[in-house]
Amino acid sequence: MKVLYDTSVLIAALLAGRTNHDLAFPQLELARRGEVEGYLSTHSLAELYAVMTRLPQPLSVLSEDTAAAIADLLEYLEPVPLFAEDYQRAIMRMVALKLVGGGVFDAVIAQAALKVSID
């Protein structure tokens, strides 16, 4: 089975103090153990860094530790590259649905999920 992990799931899985850690961590472990094919969008790499390094204390993670956590994820999660066309499709989907704002980030991740299911 193919699983694309969203940033919110990865944050919850990686940080024991986060809400839903007990739900997210076992799901991420499935990919680490090779029980599922794990993916993450390249967009999520930057998003992970941004979120993990700016969380309020005591949850904030040092930049070096965040970079190490991301490198570890890349050992068992395959990155799904997103290109300008993928972002444009996500934006056009938002326009068609008359949606605005931050929902575009979810649309971008959805575009990555489509790429995983097609390949």
N, C-alpha and C positions, 0 to 999 in steps of 0.2 A: 504494500500500500504506500502511496506517495502522500506526504504531509508537508505543507508549506507553513512554517511557523511565523506568525505575525509578531511584530515587535512587542506588543503588550503581553503576549504569552511568554516570550523569551525573557522579558524583564521580570515577570512574576516567577518564572522558573529559576532564574539566576539569583534572585535576592530573597533570602529566607524570610525577611521581615515584611515582604509585600503581600497584599491581599491576593488570595488564590494561589499562593505558592504551593500549597499541598495538592492542588489540582493540576497545576502547570508542570511542576517538576517531573512527575512520573511520565507525562506525555513527552517531554524532551528526552528523558532517559530511554524511551523506546527507540529514538533515532540514534542515540549514543551506542546502544547495544546492537544496532543494525536490524532491529525488528520491524522498522519502517524505513522507507527512503525519505530522509529529511532534507528539506529545502528552506532557504530564506531568500528574500529578494535583496538585491544589492542596495536598494533604497534603505532597507532595514539596518544595514551596517552603520550608516551615518546616524540613523535615528537612534539606534542602541547607544552609540557613543554620546550623543546629545542628551538623551534622557538619563542614562546612568551617571554621568558626571555632573548633572545639575539637580539631582534629587536633594531634598532637604536632609539635613543630618537627622538621624544617624545612618540613613540609607545611601547617601552619596558615596560614589566609588571613585577612587583616585584614577586619573587618566591612564596611568600605566597599568593599573589593574583591569580597567575597562578594556584596554587594547589587548591584554592577555586573554581576557574572557572571550572577546570576539575571535581572536586567533584560535582558541580552543573550539569554539562553535564551528569554525571553518574546517576543522579536522573531520567532522562528521555530518555537517549540513552543507549541501551543495548550493552555492549561490546561483540565483536566477538573475541574469543581467537584464536590466531595463534600459531601453534606449529612448530617444526623443519621440519616436513613433508610439511607443507604449504610453508615455506620459500624455501625448496628444490624444490617444484613444480614450484614456481615462478622463481627460478634461472634456472631450466631446460627449462622453457618457454622462458626465455631470450636467453639461448644458442641456442635453436631451431630456434629462430627468428634472430639469429646473432646480438643481441643487447647487448650493454655494458653500464656501468656507472649507474648513478642515476635513470634510468628508472626502475631499479629493485624495487625501493620503490613503484612505481605505480603498478608494477606486484604483489607485496605483498598485497597491498590494493585490487587489483582485486581478489586475492585469497580469501580475507575476504568477498568480495561481492558475490562470488560464494557460500560460505558457508551459507550466509543469504538466497540466493534464493533457495538453496536445502532444507534447514530445513523447 
